[in-house]
Amino acid sequence: MRYEILYQDAFPVIKADLQQGESIKAESDAMISMSATLDVNGSMGGNLLGGIARRVLAGEKFFFQTIVASRGPGTVLLGHPLPGGIIDVELDGTYNLRVQKDGFLAGTEGIQVDTVMQNLVQGLFSREGFFVVNVHGRGTVFLSSYGAIHAINLGPGEEVIIDNGHLVAWPDYMNYRIEKASNGWISSIMSGECLVCRFRGPGVVLIQTRNPDSFKDWIRSMVPTNNN
């Protein structure tokens, strides 16, 4: 399968050229257009319990769509609803990728999606909750974000502190811990950051340049309230 990510500067889409018999799996409603030689099928991407776990535990959609080149080669365009970036990540099967809610957009054949549980502190205080999306297998996975996606490459022992709402994805061999943004709780709260995530290398952490929770708060502030 050949692909390219179009319009990277604003509202990107994936253009995938499929040969006959090839397929690509995407989140529900990701298909924008496709050739008449292609078919789109809905599935849970696994068993019933897996679909329930993704929906109830990780907040992901229950169903996937699979676009198949059933009657010959063709082209499909895939997109996501947020005004943000799309990035492609190659997985070689040696590690899994932890992904934020709604971060998985699509994957080539050989890519599988399920959920994994975080530890108690991460589950209670991270934006992701107790369960995060777990992407694994061999192939290309496409991730989406709110805002642009920025990669932070950490060397052995190198650390970075990331705001709780800006995580997109990280390899499973990297762990992180939740901590106060400042030395004291009052200072942390007054800074507007409160809790942050400290990652330690080696590894690459993908972050988004905008915080969806902050955007939601801004929208609520613009909506008039009824005081009657």
Secondary structure, DSSP 8 states (H G I E B T S, - for coil): -EEEEE-TTSS-EEEEEE-TT-EEEEETT-EEEE-TT-EEEEE-SS-HHHHHIIIIIS---S-EEEEE--SS-EEEEE--SSSB-EEEEEEESSS-EEE-TT-EEEEETTEEEEEEE--HHHHHHSTT-SEEEEEEEEEEEEEE-SB-EEEEEE-TT-EEEEETT-EEEEETT--EEEEESSSSHHHHHHTT--EEEEEESSEEEEEESS-HHHHHHHHHHHS-----
